[in-house]
Amino acid sequence: MGELIDKTKAAGNKVAGETKDAVGKATDNKKLQAEGKAQKAKGAVQDASGSVKGARGNKV
């Protein structure tokens, strides 16, 4: 169950981060762009965590 939760949160963070990054680029808003990149990175970490939980049978 933990794997699914982490991967779902990861997907949401990646999409939100990508959106912020794109809007930041389009509006020349460096702060928003940085927030987007950070959120995408958070999503990548959550995705990796979910993969580890899946491989370990959610015992992590």
Wavefront OBJ file of the C-alpha trace (Angstrom):
o trace
v 0.000 0.000 0.000
v 2.845 2.409 0.783
v 4.230 1.952 -2.706
v 0.978 3.070 -4.322
v 0.662 6.091 -2.021
v 4.247 7.219 -2.685
v 3.928 6.768 -6.435
v 0.614 8.663 -6.496
v 2.080 11.557 -4.518
v 5.144 11.470 -6.757
v 3.043 11.787 -9.893
v 1.156 14.741 -8.431
v 4.354 16.508 -7.429
v 5.947 15.902 -10.811
v 2.933 17.323 -12.673
v 2.606 20.310 -10.343
v 6.348 20.934 -10.535
v 6.379 20.747 -14.316
v 3.481 23.208 -14.457
v 5.182 25.672 -12.102
v 8.434 25.356 -14.026
v 6.710 26.020 -17.365
v 4.686 28.966 -16.056
v 7.818 30.368 -14.419
v 9.696 30.170 -17.712
v 6.818 31.722 -19.654
v 6.432 34.621 -17.222
v 10.154 35.004 -16.489
v 9.430 34.266 -12.824
v 12.648 32.704 -11.522
v 11.167 31.997 -8.082
v 8.232 30.029 -9.504
v 10.566 28.212 -11.854
v 12.815 27.211 -8.925
v 9.787 26.030 -6.926
v 8.757 23.891 -9.881
v 12.182 22.304 -10.199
v 12.241 21.574 -6.465
v 8.786 20.028 -6.589
v 9.763 17.843 -9.554
v 12.808 16.660 -7.582
v 10.583 15.881 -4.595
v 8.391 13.807 -6.892
v 11.394 11.897 -8.179
v 12.457 11.061 -4.622
v 8.942 9.930 -3.724
v 8.852 7.774 -6.841
v 12.134 6.126 -5.875
v 10.857 5.594 -2.336
v 7.749 3.922 -3.698
v 9.857 1.655 -5.879
v 11.959 0.612 -2.883
v 8.840 -0.084 -0.838
v 7.454 -2.154 -3.671
v 10.633 -4.169 -3.982
v 10.781 -4.701 -0.214
v 7.090 -5.534 0.130
v 6.159 -2.191 1.761
v 8.290 -3.007 4.836
v 10.303 0.215 4.518
l 1 2 3 4 5 6 7 8 9 10 11 12 13 14 15 16 17 18 19 20 21 22 23 24 25 26 27 28 29 30 31 32 33 34 35 36 37 38 39 40 41 42 43 44 45 46 47 48 49 50 51 52 53 54 55 56 57 58 59 60
